[in-house]
């Protein structure tokens, strides 16, 4: 199964997905602002919780710099709602149970897990510009330390 990956300058694939409350969220509703779109394998797992809490803890500074943050996983909306409540997450979590959007972004396919090749969500982050084009495409990111690296890449850290 070959996964086509996105590169900077590519148009970001449009989507309309349910959030944790079942409301539809579309990429087009973010036109005019930059979006950090991140894909994670499963709500309520240690790595995904760490990553989501890092985004939550950095949300104010990302928003102040003009970025919206949106998380996407194949979890059903009810599980996303539980994840949001459990970890006080304050940004949209979208459900892609069909994995169509994950596939469109190259964030679903074969990956290495504990030395085995498995098919699943490839932890990935995309920065999408105000016109809906991919500014950054990062695949196989680590859950721990990723937000700090992203902030450095975006020039948001003075350090």
Secondary structure by P-SEA (a helix, b strand, c coil): cbbbbbccccccccccccccccbbbbccccccbbbbbbbbcccccaaaaaaaaaaaaaaaaaaaabbbbbbbccccaaaaaaaaaaacccbbbbbcccaaaaaaaccccccccccccccccccbbbbbccccccccccccccccaaaaaaaaaaccccc
